[in-house]
Amino acid sequence: MPTRPFVEIIKEQLASETLNLPMFHPIALKLQALLAGKDFTIEQVVALIIKDQALTSQILRLANSAFFSGLSKVTTITEAVVRLGAKEIANVAMLASQQNSYNSFSIPELKVHALTLWKHAIGSAIGSRWLCERTGYKQIAQEAFIAGLLHDIGSLLILKVLEGILLGDHGTKSLSRDLINEIMVAMHTQTGHEMLLKWNLPELYCVIVRDHHQEQRDTSNVLLSIVRLVDDTCRKLGLAGAPAEPNLMLAASFEAQGLGIKEITLAELEIMIEDAMVMVSAAA
């Protein structure tokens, strides 16, 4: 075992300028920045995507998946952008790039954690978008998808650092599941927030990553309230790396009460997320 606490080693690794952690695809980031400017064309979006052949292929595959598909198959990025819209395509690009990051582990015990995190990220992304669309917040549904996808990104970063430690010369070759969970719970919000700031992602996502476990005093930040409520839904369903909590009363939560979300809507949300998990498992 290492002579220093793991938390100390992880902080040192995270602060290292030589740490190589390709957490975000550069084109996925450029798409988010392009769309944030509002003044863009379909041609600009397409030109950016087709610079990367592998990403283009992934976007087309996902655009035709059960999550996004229409009546007919899209065969070009232009068709995908026209059908789904530029914001949705940017979200698909982020989804594709994140999927690669979660699938990139070589150590079996960390792979298991990464798969759990990926299912939680997908459930949170799809659930947050769906809940916005069903509760009068459709105008922020696309942002909710990304917020849900990224809210626990700090946990993924910590797993990447732990993999480097286990593969390196730090005096240990394995970690218990409980210790990994303990480290992620303690560090993931601050770690994720710092990483998003470093990558210059929009502030609304940085706030979600930083504050999604902090108890709210109001629901003025609707996006944060939505993500917190969906995060609790995933906990209830056992999609948060811990046993399911079937007795969790979502309708009684501060967020549900503050946003006026009814029990029947939350029950439908649970069913929708469970169905989405079946599709994720089938596509894995």
C-alpha positions as CSV (number, residue, x, y, z in Angstrom):
1,M,0.0,0.0,0.0
2,P,1.2,3.6,-0.5
3,T,2.8,5.4,2.4
4,R,0.7,8.5,1.8
5,P,-3.1,8.8,1.8
6,F,-4.7,8.1,-1.6
7,V,-6.5,11.5,-1.5
8,E,-3.2,13.2,-1.3
9,I,-1.8,11.3,-4.2
10,I,-4.9,11.9,-6.3
11,K,-4.8,15.7,-5.6
12,E,-1.1,15.7,-6.6
13,Q,-1.9,13.9,-9.8
14,L,-4.8,16.2,-10.6
15,A,-2.5,19.2,-10.1
16,S,0.2,17.8,-12.4
17,E,0.5,19.6,-15.7
18,T,1.8,16.4,-17.3
19,L,-1.4,14.5,-16.5
20,N,-2.9,13.3,-19.7
21,L,-6.7,12.9,-19.3
22,P,-8.5,13.4,-22.7
23,M,-11.9,13.6,-21.0
24,F,-13.6,15.6,-23.8
25,H,-13.4,15.3,-27.5
26,P,-12.1,18.7,-28.9
27,I,-14.8,18.7,-31.6
28,A,-17.6,18.0,-29.1
29,L,-16.3,21.0,-27.1
30,K,-16.0,23.2,-30.2
31,L,-19.6,22.3,-31.1
32,Q,-20.8,23.4,-27.7
33,A,-18.9,26.7,-28.1
34,L,-20.2,27.3,-31.6
35,L,-23.8,26.8,-30.6
36,A,-23.4,29.0,-27.5
37,G,-22.6,31.9,-29.8
38,K,-26.1,31.5,-31.4
39,D,-24.8,32.9,-34.7
40,F,-24.0,29.7,-36.7
41,T,-25.0,27.9,-39.8
42,I,-25.7,24.2,-40.5
43,E,-22.7,24.2,-42.9
44,Q,-20.4,25.3,-40.0
45,V,-21.7,22.5,-37.8
46,V,-21.3,19.9,-40.5
47,A,-17.8,21.1,-41.5
48,L,-16.7,20.8,-37.9
49,I,-18.0,17.3,-37.4
50,I,-16.7,15.7,-40.6
51,K,-13.1,16.6,-39.6
52,D,-13.2,13.5,-37.5
53,Q,-14.2,10.4,-39.4
54,A,-14.6,8.2,-36.3
55,L,-16.8,10.8,-34.5
56,T,-18.9,11.2,-37.7
57,S,-19.5,7.5,-37.7
58,Q,-20.5,7.4,-34.0
59,I,-22.8,10.4,-34.4
60,L,-24.6,8.7,-37.3
61,R,-24.9,5.5,-35.3
62,L,-26.4,7.3,-32.3
63,A,-28.6,9.6,-34.4
64,N,-30.2,6.4,-35.7
65,S,-30.5,4.7,-32.3
66,A,-33.6,4.3,-30.3
67,F,-32.8,7.4,-28.3
68,F,-32.9,9.8,-31.2
69,S,-34.2,8.1,-34.4
70,G,-37.1,9.2,-36.6
71,L,-39.1,7.3,-39.2
72,S,-36.3,7.0,-41.7
73,K,-32.6,6.4,-41.4
74,V,-30.1,9.3,-41.7
75,T,-27.0,8.6,-43.8
76,T,-25.2,11.9,-43.7
77,I,-24.3,14.5,-41.0
78,T,-26.3,17.1,-42.9
79,E,-29.4,15.0,-42.7
80,A,-28.8,14.3,-39.0
81,V,-28.4,18.1,-38.3
82,V,-31.6,18.9,-40.3
83,R,-33.7,16.2,-38.6
84,L,-32.4,16.5,-35.0
85,G,-31.2,20.1,-34.9
86,A,-27.8,21.5,-34.3
87,K,-28.1,21.5,-30.5
88,E,-29.2,17.9,-30.4
89,I,-26.3,16.9,-32.7
90,A,-23.9,18.7,-30.4
91,N,-25.3,16.7,-27.5
92,V,-25.0,13.4,-29.5
93,A,-21.3,14.3,-30.2
94,M,-20.8,14.9,-26.4
95,L,-22.5,11.6,-25.7
96,A,-20.3,9.7,-28.2
97,S,-17.1,11.2,-26.8
98,Q,-18.1,10.5,-23.2
99,Q,-19.0,6.9,-24.1
100,N,-15.4,6.5,-25.3
101,S,-14.0,7.8,-22.1
102,Y,-16.1,5.4,-19.9
103,N,-15.1,2.5,-22.1
104,S,-11.4,3.2,-22.0
105,F,-10.4,1.4,-18.8
106,S,-8.0,-1.6,-18.9
107,I,-8.2,-2.6,-15.2
108,P,-11.3,-4.9,-14.6
109,E,-12.2,-3.5,-11.2
110,L,-12.2,0.0,-12.5
111,K,-14.1,-1.1,-15.7
112,V,-17.0,-2.2,-13.4
113,H,-17.1,1.2,-11.7
114,A,-17.0,3.0,-15.1
115,L,-19.9,0.9,-16.4
116,T,-22.0,1.9,-13.4
117,L,-21.1,5.5,-13.8
118,W,-21.9,5.4,-17.5
119,K,-25.4,3.9,-16.9
120,H,-26.0,6.6,-14.3
121,A,-24.8,9.3,-16.7
122,I,-27.1,8.1,-19.4
123,G,-30.0,7.7,-17.1
124,S,-29.5,11.2,-15.7
125,A,-29.1,12.7,-19.2
126,I,-32.2,11.2,-20.7
127,G,-34.2,11.6,-17.6
128,S,-33.3,15.3,-17.2
129,R,-34.2,16.1,-20.7
130,W,-37.5,14.1,-20.5
131,L,-38.5,15.8,-17.2
132,C,-37.9,19.2,-18.7
133,E,-40.0,18.4,-21.7
134,R,-42.9,17.1,-19.5
135,T,-43.0,19.8,-16.9
136,G,-43.0,23.1,-18.9
137,Y,-39.2,23.6,-19.2
138,K,-38.8,22.4,-22.7
139,Q,-36.6,25.5,-23.5
140,I,-33.8,24.1,-21.4
141,A,-34.3,20.4,-22.3
142,Q,-31.1,20.2,-24.4
143,E,-29.0,21.9,-21.6
144,A,-30.6,19.4,-19.2
145,F,-29.3,16.5,-21.3
146,I,-25.7,17.7,-21.1
147,A,-26.1,18.7,-17.4
148,G,-27.3,15.2,-16.5
149,L,-24.6,13.6,-18.6
150,L,-21.8,15.5,-17.0
151,H,-22.9,16.1,-13.4
152,D,-20.8,13.2,-12.0
153,I,-17.9,13.7,-14.4
154,G,-15.6,14.2,-11.4
155,S,-16.0,10.5,-10.6
156,L,-14.8,9.5,-14.0
157,L,-11.8,11.7,-13.7
158,I,-10.9,10.2,-10.3
159,L,-11.2,6.7,-11.8
160,K,-8.8,7.8,-14.6
161,V,-6.3,9.0,-11.9
162,L,-6.7,5.8,-9.9
163,E,-6.0,3.8,-13.0
164,G,-2.7,5.7,-13.5
165,I,-1.8,5.1,-9.8
166,L,-2.5,1.4,-10.1
167,L,-0.5,1.1,-13.3
168,G,2.3,3.2,-12.0
169,D,4.8,2.8,-9.3
170,H,2.8,3.9,-6.2
171,G,3.1,0.7,-4.1
172,T,-0.3,-0.8,-4.8
173,K,-1.9,-2.9,-7.5
174,S,-5.5,-3.1,-6.4
175,L,-8.2,-1.1,-4.4
176,S,-11.3,-2.3,-2.7
177,R,-14.7,-1.3,-4.1
178,D,-15.6,0.5,-0.8
179,L,-12.4,2.6,-0.9
180,I,-13.0,3.6,-4.5
181,N,-16.5,4.6,-3.7
182,E,-15.4,6.5,-0.6
183,I,-12.8,8.5,-2.6
184,M,-15.3,9.3,-5.4
185,V,-18.0,10.5,-2.9
186,A,-15.5,12.7,-1.1
187,M,-13.9,14.3,-4.1
188,H,-16.0,14.1,-7.3
189,T,-17.9,17.4,-7.1
190,Q,-14.8,19.6,-6.5
191,T,-12.7,17.6,-8.9
192,G,-15.4,17.7,-11.6
193,H,-16.0,21.4,-11.1
194,E,-12.3,22.2,-11.4
195,M,-12.0,20.1,-14.6
196,L,-15.0,21.8,-16.3
197,L,-13.5,25.2,-15.5
198,K,-10.2,24.1,-16.9
199,W,-11.9,23.0,-20.1
200,N,-13.9,26.3,-20.3
201,L,-17.3,24.6,-20.4
202,P,-20.3,26.9,-19.8
203,E,-20.8,28.1,-16.3
204,L,-24.3,26.5,-16.0
205,Y,-22.7,23.1,-16.2
206,C,-19.9,24.0,-13.8
207,V,-22.5,25.0,-11.2
208,I,-24.4,21.7,-11.7
209,V,-21.3,19.6,-11.2
210,R,-20.3,21.6,-8.1
211,D,-23.6,21.9,-6.4
212,H,-25.7,18.9,-7.3
213,H,-25.2,17.3,-3.8
214,Q,-25.7,20.6,-1.9
215,E,-29.1,21.0,-0.2
216,Q,-31.1,23.7,-2.0
217,R,-32.9,26.6,-0.3
218,D,-34.9,27.5,-3.4
219,T,-35.5,26.2,-6.9
220,S,-34.5,29.4,-8.8
221,N,-31.9,27.3,-10.6
222,V,-34.4,25.1,-12.4
223,L,-31.7,23.1,-14.2
224,L,-30.0,22.2,-10.9
225,S,-33.3,21.2,-9.4
226,I,-34.1,19.0,-12.3
227,V,-30.7,17.2,-12.2
228,R,-30.9,16.7,-8.5
229,L,-34.4,15.2,-8.8
230,V,-33.4,12.9,-11.6
231,D,-30.2,12.0,-9.6
232,D,-32.5,10.9,-6.7
233,T,-34.6,8.9,-9.2
234,C,-31.5,7.0,-10.3
235,R,-30.7,6.4,-6.7
236,K,-34.2,5.0,-6.1
237,L,-33.7,2.7,-9.1
238,G,-30.2,1.5,-8.0
239,L,-28.4,3.3,-10.9
240,A,-26.1,5.3,-8.7
241,G,-23.5,2.7,-7.7
242,A,-25.5,1.7,-4.5
243,P,-28.4,-0.6,-3.8
244,A,-31.8,0.6,-5.0
245,E,-33.8,2.7,-2.5
246,P,-37.4,1.8,-3.5
247,N,-38.9,3.7,-0.5
248,L,-37.5,7.0,-1.6
249,M,-40.4,9.5,-1.8
250,L,-39.5,11.6,-4.8
251,A,-42.8,13.6,-4.8
252,A,-42.0,14.7,-1.3
253,S,-38.6,16.1,-2.2
254,F,-37.8,19.8,-2.0
255,E,-37.2,19.9,-5.8
256,A,-40.5,18.2,-6.7
257,Q,-42.5,20.4,-4.4
258,G,-40.7,23.6,-5.5
259,L,-41.2,22.8,-9.2
260,G,-44.7,21.5,-8.8
261,I,-43.9,18.1,-10.3
262,K,-46.6,15.6,-9.6
263,E,-46.2,12.0,-8.3
264,I,-47.6,10.5,-11.6
265,T,-45.0,12.4,-13.6
266,L,-42.2,11.0,-11.4
267,A,-43.6,7.5,-11.7
268,E,-43.5,7.9,-15.5
269,L,-39.9,9.2,-15.2
270,E,-38.9,6.0,-13.4
271,I,-40.4,3.8,-16.1
272,M,-38.8,5.9,-18.8
273,I,-35.3,5.6,-17.2
274,E,-35.7,1.9,-16.7
275,D,-36.7,1.4,-20.4
276,A,-33.7,3.5,-21.4
277,M,-31.4,1.3,-19.3
278,V,-32.7,-1.8,-21.2
279,M,-31.8,0.0,-24.5
280,V,-28.4,0.9,-23.2
281,S,-27.7,-2.7,-22.1
282,A,-28.9,-4.0,-25.5
283,A,-26.6,-1.6,-27.3
284,A,-23.6,-2.4,-25.2
